[in-house]
Amino acid sequence: MSENLKTIRELAEELDVSKQAIQYHIKSLTNKTRQTNDKGIVVLSLEEQHFIRSKVDKQTNKTKTNDKQTDKETKWDIHNYLISELDEVKKNRDKQLAVKDKQIENKDSQISQMQNLLDQQQRLALQDKQLLEEYKAEIKDLKALTMAPHDDGEKEVTSDKQPEPENSTPESQPKPKKWWRFGK
């Protein structure tokens, strides 16, 4: 497999173009991580080499005498390269969809839990309202019992009313002093 891999320099020398031209064509390949050799130099696979060869051949209209591929084979290689790239894209898409499906299932379960909690909260609020109404009715009944006169004819004295003083004339009550008397 390693004999099939070539560096950018090797491919540039083989095609008699500059390294920059090869790098330019590498940009048109899909954005995936590039393979490197032991020295950390970028190497190109056979499919990538064929793809770049076809691009360079189209631009320069040159064919090497030792290059025995016909146009059909070049097109076939490009076709195979594109198909392999499509397969990789499909695999990535399928992985992403699987992750999204799991996330959607998780959100669905969260939504159902929230609906259950909301339902419980509404039931509790209704129960509280009913209890409050019952307590109000009981308090009203108790007030009615305490306000009703007793059988022996005595009136109940409530602690809210204070006995009126005997001298309740306005003259006998002291006038409140005003604190803002500055000029008098």
N, C-alpha and C positions, 0 to 999 in steps of 0.2 A: 504494500500500500504506500509506503514511504517513497518508492521510486516513482509513483504517479504524481506525487506532490512536487510543485516547483515554486521557487521564490519569485518575487516580482522581477528581480534582476534577470534571472534565468529566462523567464518568459519574454521579457523585453528584448534580450539578446537573440532569442530564437525567432521572434517576429520582426526583428530589426526596427524596433521603435524605442522611444524613451521610456524610462520608468514612470514618468509623469503621465504618459499616455495610458499606461496600464492602470495606474492609480485612478485616472479619470474613469476608465471603464469599470473599475471595481466599485465605484460609487453607484453605478446603475444596478449593481447586484442588490439583493435584499439586505437589509440591515441586520445581519446576524453576527455573532462573534466569529472572528477569523481564527483559523488554526495557525499555530506557530510551531516552529521546530525547536530543537534543543537549545538553540542560541537565542530564541525569542524573536526570530524573524518570521514575518507573515508568509505562509505558504498557501498555494491555491490548489484545490482539488481538480480532478480531471474535468468535471462538469463545468467548473468555473473557468478553467483554461479554454475549453471549447467555446464557451460563451464569449470570452474576451477575444479569442481568435476570430470568431465570426464577426464581431464588431470591428476589429482592426482591419480585417479583409474587406469589409464593406466600405470602410473609409478610404483605404489606400488602393483598393482594387488590385492588390498584389496577391499572388499565391506563390508559395514556395514550391520549388521543384521537388523537394523531398517530402512535401506535405501531400499525401495521397488521398486525402478526403475529397469527396465530390460535394457538390452543393447539397445533394440530398442527404448525405451523411451529416453535414454541418447543420442543416435544418433539423434533422432528427436529434442531434445532440442538444441543440438549443431547446427543442421540444421536450426532451427528457429532463433537461435542467429545470425548465419552467414547471413541469409536472411535479418534480421533486420539491420545488419551492412551494407549489400549491398544496402539496400533501402536508408539508410542515405548517403552513398557515392554517390548514384545516385542523390539524392536531392541536395547535395552540387555541383555536377557536373552540374546539370541543372541550378542552380543559377549562377555559374561561366560562363556558356555558354550564359546565358541571358545578363550578364554584358558585356561579350566580344562582343555579337551582337550589343549592344548599342554603344560600343566603335567603332566598325567597321562602323556603320551608321554615327557616328560623323566624323570619318576620311574620309568617302566617301564625306560627305558634304563639309568638308574642302578642299578636293582635287578638287571638282567641283568649289568652290570659287576661288581657286588658278588658275585653268585653265581659268576661266573667266577673272581674273585680268591679267594673262599673255597675253591673247588674246587682251584685251584692250591696254595693254602696247605696243604690237606689232603694233596694228593699229595706235596708237599715234606716234610711231617711224616712221612708214611709212608716215604718214601725215607730220611730221616734215621734213623728207627727201625730200618730194615733194615740200614743201614750200621753203626749202633751195635751191633746184634746180631752182625754179621759181625766187627767189631773186638773185641768181647768174646770171641767164639769163637777168634779168632787169638791174643789175649792168653792165653787159657786154654791153648791148644796150646803156646805158647811157654813158659809157666810149667811145663807138664808136661814139656817137653823139658829145661829147666834143672834141674828137680828130680830127674829120672831119673838113676841112677848111670851113670857112664861104663863103658865096656867093660873098661878096665884095672883096675877095682876101687878106684880112688881115690874118696874122698868129697870132695864139693865143700864148700868152706868159704864160708859166707855171711857177708856183712858185718854182718848183723843181730845175730849172736851174738858176745858179747865173751868172751874167755877168762876163766875163773874164777880168782880169786886163790887162792894156796895156803893162806893163813891166812884161812879163811872162818868162823871161830868167832865166836859172838856177842860174846865178851869182847874180841876184838881190834879189833872195829869201834868207832869212836868214836860216842858217843851224840849225837844232835842236840840242840843247845841250844834251849831254848824261850825265846822273847823276852818272854813274859808273866809271868815270875817277878818279881813285885813284893814279895811278902811274905817271900821266902826269902833 
